Amino acid sequence: MKYAIMSDVHANPRAFAVALADAKSRGCERHILLGDLTGYGYDASESIVMAQRACDVVLMGNHDSACLDLETDVGSLLNPNYALDHRHRKQITDAQVKWLRSRPYSHEEENLAFVHGDFVNPRAWNYVFDTSGAVRNFLSNSADLLFCGHTHHAAAWEMIPEKGIFRPKCDDKLTHPAVKPESISFTAREARRYLVNVGSVGYPRNDLCMTYVIYDSDSRRVTFRRLPFDFKSYITDMLAHKVNLPDWLQELLMQARGSR
């Protein structure tokens, strides 16, 4: 079975369509989305429609939770980015609200486990940035392969239980933006465990490219798919929908226009 595991679409149906088409071309049979259909982007409603059609499992993300007014007042105040989620709430239908509200916070199947943030507390929206965070997750769930998103940066860690070793995987290969579609793979070895952050499809930051993961359960092969991200079209779409650009996207826009 080939799984396509994606996260952080963030109301960007154009990028979502590219990733889904790529997964289809590579023979993926089961699609799992780790949350955050809303937030940052320009079309939450269409992104939800696409997820309903294409994905077998869709999890709750922190921006989805904010869109549904499930976050605390304090949490909303601490994260000014949630303001756009509240705008998205007005864009989506009542049926979409009902469907989004029914999304689970985690999922397990075939000794695989999936979450948006981390496994220590799936509802707390913690980030896994480093090996110490990975260790806490390995100790919180016993599945062989753990998959998460939320950070918008693809990463992986390996655990060798018998030796008590925890170490990053593929770090040096995941730090450059993709200028053409590329695959970075490793085999999940027996008697070892892995935590894989699948990155972001719709709103890349550090990676500056869209990423998702393919897992082949027959060969136990984990593949990061890294696809070029069309920032120019994305920014144009954002401006056309009167979405305020964050500072770092404004910087990219100025660079593209030769202002800097």
N, C-alpha and C positions, 0 to 999 in steps of 0.2 A: 504494500500500500504506500502510495506517495502522498504525503501531506504537504499542503501549502499553508504556512503559518505566518500570518500577517498581524500588524498592529498599527495603531495611531494613524488612521486615515485622515482624521481631522477635516471633515467636510470638503475634501478634495476629490471629487468623483473622477476627474480626468486622470490623476495619478493612480487612483484605485483601478480604473479600467486597464491601464497599462500593466499593472502588476498582475491582475487577474488573467489578462491575455498571455502574459509571459508564463504564468503557472500552467495554463491550459496547454501551451505549446510544449511544455516539458513533461506532460503526462500526469499532472497532479490530479488525484481522484477525490481527495477530501480537503476541505478548506476550513481553517479555523482562524477566527479573528479575535485578537486579544484585547479588544476594546478601543474606546476613543474614536467613535464615528463623528462626534461633534467637536467643536472648538477650533479656533485659529483660521479656519477656511471660510468658504463662501457658499457652500450648498450642502447642508446637513441632510436635507430631505432626500435628495437624489443618492447620496452616499448610503443612507439607510435602505432605500429601495434596492440598491445594488447588493448590499450585504444580505438582505433577505433572500434575494434570488440566488446568490452564488455560494454563500457560506453555510456549512453544516452546523457550526457552533460559533456563536458570537458572545463574547463576555462583556461585562460592564467595565467601563473605564472611568477615571475620575472626572473627565469632562462630560461624559454622558450623565454621570451622577449629578454634576452641577446643572446641566441642562434640565434635568428633572426636578431640580430644587431639593435634592436629597442631601446635599452638603450642608454643614452647619453654617450659621451666619458668620462665625469666626473664620471658618475655612474659606468662605467666599471672600471675606475682606482681605485675608492674607494672600489670596491669589487673584490679582486684578484681571488675569486672562479669562476668568470665568464669566466676565461681563458679556463676552461674545456668545457663550453658551446660553445665557439668558435670552439673547436675541434669537438664537437658533430655536429656542422653545416656541417662539411665535411663528416660526417658519414650518415646523413639522406638524403633521396631522394628529388628531386625537388617537387614531389607530397606531400611528408610529410611536406616540408617547407610551401607549399601553404596551406595545411590543418591546420598546427600549427598557421600560421599567421591569420587565420580566427577565432581563438578562442575568445570568448567574455571575458570581464573582470569581469562580474558579471552575475547572473542569478536569476530569481524569478519565483516561481510557488506555488500555493496552500498555500499562506501566509507563505512560506518559502523563505529565501534569502541566496544566496551563493556567496562567494568571496574568492580570494586567501589570500590577506593580511588583509585589513580592509575596512569597508563600508564608512569611512569618505572620502577617495580618493582611489578607487580601483587600480588606475594606479601608485600610489606613493609607494606601497609596504611597508606600515607601518606595524608594529607588534602589536599584542594585547597580552601584557604580564601580565597585572594586572587589578584590578577593575576600575581604572580611565580610562584606555583604553577601557574597556568594556562599560563604561558609554557613552563615545564619540560615540561608535558604535550604541548603543541603540538609541541615539538621531539623528543618521544619517539615520536610516532605520526603518520603522514602522512594519515590518513583525514580527510575533509572535516568530519565531525561526530563528536565524541567524547562519550560519555555515561558519567557516573560517579555514585556515591552517597556513602555512608559518613559524610558530615558531618551528615546529617539537616537540611540547609538547602538549599533550592532556589536555584540561581544559574546564571549563564551568562556566557561571555566570547566576544568576537569577535576574530578575527585577520585583519588585512588584509596579506597577505604582501608585496605590492609596495611598501607604504609602511612596513613594519615596525611596524605599529600593533597593540597589544593593549589591549582595553578591555572593561569589564564591560557586560552588557546587562540591562535590566529591573530593576536594583538597587532603584530606588525603589518598584517595584510588588510586591516579594516580601518586604516586611518586616512586613506587618500580618497578623494572623490572619484567616482567611476566616470570615465569619459566614453565608455561603451559598455554594453552588458557584460558582466563577468561573474564567474562562479568561484567561490572559495569554499573548499570542502574538507571535512575530516570524517573518519570512521569512528563511531562510538564503540569502543572496545568492551568486550565482556568483562565483568567484575569491576567496571569503572562507572562513574556517574557524571552527568554533564548538566550544566545550567547554561541555557542559550538565550540571549537577548536578541530578538529578531529585528530590532531597529524600527524605523518608521517608513510607512508607504507614502503618506500624504504630506508630511511636514518635516523633512530632514533638517537637522541643525549641524551638529559636529561633522557628520558624515558627508553632507552636501550631495547626497545621492539617495534615491529611494532603495530601501532594503527590505527583504523578507527572507524566510527560510523554507527550504524544502527538506523534509525528512522522509527517507525511503526506509520503511520498517523491514523490508526484506534484506537489504544490504547494510542496514544500520548506518547509512551515510547521511550526514548533516551537511547541507549546502546553503551557504549564504548567497542569495542572488542580489547583486548590486547593479542597479539600473540608473542611467543618467537621469537627472531631474531637470526639467525645463523651467528654471526659475523665471525666465522672462515671461513665459505664458502664464505661469502661476501668479506673478505679481500683476500682470495685466488683468487677469480674472478677478483678483482681489480688489483692484482699484475700480473695475467696472461695477462690482457689487458694493462699492463704498465701504469696504472693510479697512479699518485702520491698520497700517503696516507696523509691525514692531521695528525697533531701531535697527536691528541687524538686517532686516529685509530692505529697509530704506537705504542702508549702506550699499547693499548689493545693487539696488536700483540705480543709485548714483554712479556706481562703478560701471554698470552696463551702459549708462548714458554718457560716460566719459566726464562726469562731473568731478571725479576724484582720480 
